[in-house]
Structure formats: C-alpha cells, structure tokens
Amino acid sequence: MQKQQKIIISVTNDLVVDQRVAKVCQTLTEMGFKVVLIGRELKGSLPIKRNYKVKRFKLFFNKGFLFYANYNIRLFFYLLGNKVDILWSNDLDTLPANYLASKVKGKKLVYDSHEYFTEVPELVKRPNVQKVWEAIEELILPKLKNVITVCDSIAKIYAEKYNININVVRNVPRKNKTFLTVKNLREEDKNIIIYQGAVNVNRGLEPLVEAMQYIDNTILYIIGEGDVFESIISLILELNLSHKVKMLGKIHFEILHDYTMQADLGVSLEENIGLNYKYALPNKLFDYINAKVPVLVSNLPEMAAIVNQYKVGETIDEITPNAIAKKINQLLTNKEQLKQYKANTTKAATELNWENEQKIIQDLVKEIK
C-alpha cells in the first residue's frame, strides 16, 4: 500500500476569505494527499472548519518587517519539525521559509504567486522596502522548478525575467455552489451594486463611494476588510451616504456567493498603480460571473480581455467619481443590455470554473520536479 503523501501549504493571511488557497487544498485532498494549511490568527479572526488540517500561528507582530520576519522564522521551524513530502508556498512573503526548509529537508517545493508581489501599491510607494523584496525574489525564483501564477501577463514577466517555466492557474470559482439562507440585500426596488474583496488602497473604492452621490435608486454593498476600511467608513459618513453605501465587513467565502448573486452589477475598479494592479485578474471578477452578475471593470489588460471575450459587462478608462457615476447610470438604465450581459455570464461560467482550471494543478503535481 502506497504511503499517503503530505503537503504543507502556507500563506500569511488568516485563511477565512482566501478562496484560491482553499480550492487548491480541496483539489489536493481529493487527489489523496494529506494536506496541512498554515496561516495566522488575527484579533477577530472568524473560526474556520475544513476537511483537512488547519493551523494558524498567533504572532507577536502583525505588520511590517517584524511581522514578516516573525512569520517566516516560525514557519521555518514548523516545517523543519514536521514530516512533509511537498512544500507549497503562496506568495513571496512565505517563500523564504519554504525555500530554506526545502533545501534543508531535501523536499519538493511549489511556489504559487497570487500577484506580482513586488509591484503591489504598498511597495511601489516604498522603494527601499520594495528593493528588499525584489532582492529576495531575484535570489530564489531563478532556482525554482514548479511555479504557478494567476494570469498570462505576470507569467510572461517572470518567464522573461528569470528564464523559468510558469503555469497559469486563474482565480476562478467552483461551479457547484451550496445555497444557504443569507441576509436579503434587496431594499424595495433599488438596484444593488456589489464590491467584494480586500478594502485596500487603489482599489477604486474612494471614487466609487463618491460616485454614489450621483447614482439614484441604488445601494452599494462593500464586502471585505483591509487597510482603508476605516477611512472608507469615514468617507461614507462625511458624504452622508450611509443610506446608499453599506459596509458588510468580512464574510466567509462559503456563503459569499449567496450574497453576490443578489446584485445587479459587480465592480472591480483597480487603479493602474504598479504592474500588479495593471495585470490584475482578481477572484471577484470570476465570482461575479459565476453568480450571473454583469460587471464593470477597469480597462486593464487581463480583466478587459475576459469581459470583452465573454461580453459579460463593460470596462471603464477613468476611475473618477464622475466617470464612474456616468458609466453606472448608463448600465443600470439600459435594462435590455444588462439583461444580455447577464445571459452571457451563463456561458462564461461553464468555462471559467475551478473544475476546469484545477486540471493544471493536478498535472503539475503528478509531474512535480
């Protein structure tokens, strides 16, 4: 009887809303691997229950250099002290510990880059810190044999920069959903706009909230948490928009679909700040499509390609309150066009789902180097 192989997967978030990692873990579990998922526990983190082992570190620091150092040291010694066959590192902030442990233990390593990490807005605005992460990336990536990322554009950059082969696994959702009873978002006959994802800088949230001043008979729901969560609340109060913009906070991804499908329009308005956002292909775009919700997205290469190919919504060039309000008003008043976009999501969802995408992971693991 063949021994069950063990994979330890690590990420720096608290696991509650990370759909990509959860899907990867489930795929590997279904393939017969013993999966252990490592994250961290924050103050206020929601409980999680999975059909594989989950461990969340409680750390002394939760921001900045000390956090990353604390996490990687803790992770390295955990990996060193546990039996494992394959290490699975998610994003550059878990890679130092995983790479070092893979060398010390002589184990296989998979690196899954969820974004162009060194070009995230938080680093673009801090060039000295950015250089540190670039140095880590340049030191380790050329030596890796099993690398995954989220879109063709980022894959091309890594392939050209480091002369390595990259597998693209997009952040598409599972097509099979469990429908649960959740809060009814509908208020009378008002339209519903939804934003789901990290409430972070340069996600177009500030101009979107300001745009709601000029969009009537509509409620915007923002689902998620992040660095600008409190400032978005302050902006809502300052503009007296509490009746038109609702902050729902963090919601388990297992029930997120049931909220999303109530919307008339889903938005993803990343600003073109750094290459990470320029080439963004976020979960939420595919989640909207899977929930049969038409979309409005920034006219950036990867997102625009999906929207234009499947004709599931429209793109916008200018991320300003006036431009957003004008575009949304046009979309919501053109009911026939919106109906057609919605109909097109059905076909798109049959192709853009994890059941199709996971085959790339299955093939990679079978041929792992």
MOURMO-V177210 format. One record per residue. N is the residue number from 0. PSI is psi as a letter, one per 20 degrees, with the letter a starting at -180 (* if undefined). OMEGA is omega in radians with two decimals (none if undefined). Layout:
{{N PSI OMEGA} {N PSI OMEGA}}
//
This chain:
{{0 p -3.10} {1 p -3.14} {2 p 3.09} {3 p -3.14} {4 q -3.08} {5 p 3.08} {6 p 3.04} {7 p -3.09} {8 p -3.07} {9 q 3.13} {10 q -3.05} {11 i -3.14} {12 a -3.05} {13 j 2.97} {14 i -2.98} {15 g -3.04} {16 j -3.08} {17 n -3.10} {18 g -3.08} {19 g -3.12} {20 g 3.13} {21 g 3.13} {22 g 3.10} {23 g 3.13} {24 g -3.13} {25 g 3.11} {26 g -3.12} {27 h 3.08} {28 g 3.13} {29 h 3.08} {30 i 3.08} {31 j 3.11} {32 q 2.96} {33 o -3.02} {34 p 2.98} {35 p -3.13} {36 p -3.12} {37 p 3.03} {38 b 3.07} {39 q 3.14} {40 p 3.12} {41 r 3.03} {42 p -3.13} {43 j 3.10} {44 p 3.12} {45 q 3.09} {46 q 3.09} {47 q 3.12} {48 p -3.12} {49 r 3.11} {50 k 3.00} {51 r -3.06} {52 p 3.11} {53 p 3.07} {54 p 3.12} {55 p 3.13} {56 p 2.90} {57 p -3.03} {58 q 3.09} {59 h -3.10} {60 q -3.11} {61 j 3.11} {62 q 2.95} {63 a -3.06} {64 g -3.09} {65 h 3.07} {66 g -3.09} {67 h 3.10} {68 g 3.13} {69 g -3.10} {70 g -3.07} {71 h 3.07} {72 g 3.13} {73 g -3.13} {74 g -3.12} {75 g -3.11} {76 h 3.04} {77 g 3.14} {78 h -3.13} {79 h -3.04} {80 j -3.11} {81 q 3.08} {82 p -3.10} {83 q 3.09} {84 h -3.13} {85 p 3.04} {86 p -3.08} {87 o -3.07} {88 p 3.09} {89 o 3.10} {90 r -2.99} {91 h -3.08} {92 i 3.01} {93 i -2.99} {94 h -3.12} {95 g -3.13} {96 g -3.13} {97 g -3.11} {98 g -3.14} {99 g 3.13} {100 h 3.13} {101 h 3.12} {102 g -3.13} {103 g -3.07} {104 i -3.11} {105 k -3.08} {106 q -3.14} {107 q -3.09} {108 p 2.99} {109 p 3.10} {110 p 3.13} {111 o -3.12} {112 o -3.08} {113 i -3.11} {114 r 3.05} {115 n -2.87} {116 g -3.06} {117 i 3.13} {118 j 3.06} {119 q -3.07} {120 h -3.11} {121 h 3.13} {122 h 3.12} {123 h -3.12} {124 i 3.14} {125 m -2.98} {126 h -3.14} {127 g 3.08} {128 h 3.12} {129 g -3.12} {130 h 3.10} {131 g 3.14} {132 h 3.09} {133 h 3.12} {134 g 3.10} {135 g 3.14} {136 g -3.10} {137 h 3.13} {138 h -2.96} {139 g -2.98} {140 g -3.13} {141 i -3.09} {142 i -3.05} {143 q -3.11} {144 h -3.06} {145 n -3.03} {146 p 3.13} {147 q 2.93} {148 a -2.87} {149 i -3.12} {150 r -3.07} {151 h -3.08} {152 g 3.12} {153 h 3.11} {154 g -3.14} {155 g 3.13} {156 g -3.13} {157 g -3.11} {158 g -3.12} {159 h -3.07} {160 h -3.02} {161 j 3.11} {162 l 3.12} {163 q 3.09} {164 p -3.10} {165 p 3.00} {166 p 3.12} {167 p 3.07} {168 o -3.06} {169 r -3.08} {170 l -3.11} {171 q -3.09} {172 r 2.97} {173 q -3.14} {174 h 3.14} {175 p -3.09} {176 q 3.01} {177 o -3.07} {178 p -3.09} {179 r 3.09} {180 o 3.13} {181 r -3.13} {182 p 3.06} {183 o -3.09} {184 i -3.03} {185 p 3.05} {186 o -3.10} {187 c -3.09} {188 k -3.08} {189 q 3.05} {190 q 3.11} {191 p 2.97} {192 p -3.14} {193 p 2.93} {194 p 3.06} {195 q -3.12} {196 a -3.11} {197 p 3.10} {198 m -3.02} {199 r -3.13} {200 q 3.05} {201 k 3.02} {202 j 3.13} {203 j -3.05} {204 h 3.13} {205 g 3.10} {206 h 3.09} {207 g 3.11} {208 g 3.12} {209 h 3.13} {210 h -3.11} {211 i 3.05} {212 h -3.01} {213 j 3.13} {214 o -3.06} {215 r 3.03} {216 k -3.03} {217 q 3.06} {218 p 3.05} {219 p 3.05} {220 p 3.10} {221 o -3.11} {222 p 3.13} {223 r 3.09} {224 r 3.13} {225 a -2.98} {226 h -3.07} {227 j -3.10} {228 g -3.09} {229 h -3.14} {230 h 3.06} {231 g 3.08} {232 g 3.12} {233 g 3.14} {234 g 3.11} {235 g -3.14} {236 g -3.14} {237 h -3.10} {238 j 3.13} {239 l -3.08} {240 j -3.09} {241 h 3.13} {242 i -3.07} {243 i 3.13} {244 p -3.09} {245 p 3.10} {246 o -3.09} {247 i 3.13} {248 b -3.08} {249 p 3.12} {250 p 3.09} {251 p -3.10} {252 h 3.12} {253 h 3.14} {254 i -3.09} {255 h -3.14} {256 h -3.08} {257 h 3.00} {258 g -3.06} {259 g -3.02} {260 i 3.10} {261 i -3.01} {262 q 3.02} {263 h -3.11} {264 p 3.05} {265 p -3.07} {266 q 3.04} {267 n -2.92} {268 l 3.10} {269 p 3.11} {270 q -3.06} {271 m -3.14} {272 o -3.11} {273 q -3.08} {274 h 3.13} {275 g 3.12} {276 h 3.13} {277 h -3.10} {278 k -3.11} {279 p 3.00} {280 m -2.90} {281 q 3.06} {282 g -2.94} {283 h 3.11} {284 g -3.14} {285 h 3.09} {286 g 3.08} {287 g -3.12} {288 g -3.14} {289 h 3.13} {290 j 3.11} {291 k -3.13} {292 p 3.05} {293 q -2.99} {294 q 2.92} {295 o -3.07} {296 r 3.04} {297 q 3.12} {298 m 3.10} {299 q -2.85} {300 g -3.02} {301 g 3.14} {302 g -3.12} {303 h -3.14} {304 g 3.12} {305 g -3.09} {306 g -3.13} {307 h -3.14} {308 g -3.05} {309 i 3.11} {310 l -3.10} {311 j -3.13} {312 b -3.08} {313 r 3.09} {314 r 3.13} {315 p -3.09} {316 h -2.98} {317 o -3.12} {318 m 3.09} {319 q -3.12} {320 g -3.11} {321 g -3.13} {322 g 3.13} {323 g -3.14} {324 g 3.14} {325 g -3.11} {326 g -3.12} {327 g 3.09} {328 g 3.10} {329 g -3.12} {330 g -3.04} {331 h 3.13} {332 i 3.11} {333 m -3.01} {334 h -3.13} {335 g 3.12} {336 g 3.12} {337 h 3.11} {338 h 3.12} {339 g 3.08} {340 g 3.13} {341 g 3.12} {342 h -3.12} {343 h 3.12} {344 h -3.11} {345 g 3.10} {346 g -3.13} {347 g -3.10} {348 h 3.12} {349 h 3.13} {350 h -3.04} {351 m -3.14} {352 q -3.05} {353 h 3.13} {354 h 3.05} {355 g -3.01} {356 h -3.04} {357 i 3.12} {358 h 3.11} {359 g 3.10} {360 g -3.14} {361 g 3.13} {362 h 3.14} {363 g -3.08} {364 h 3.13} {365 h -3.08} {366 k -3.02} {367 q -3.05} {368 * none}}
//
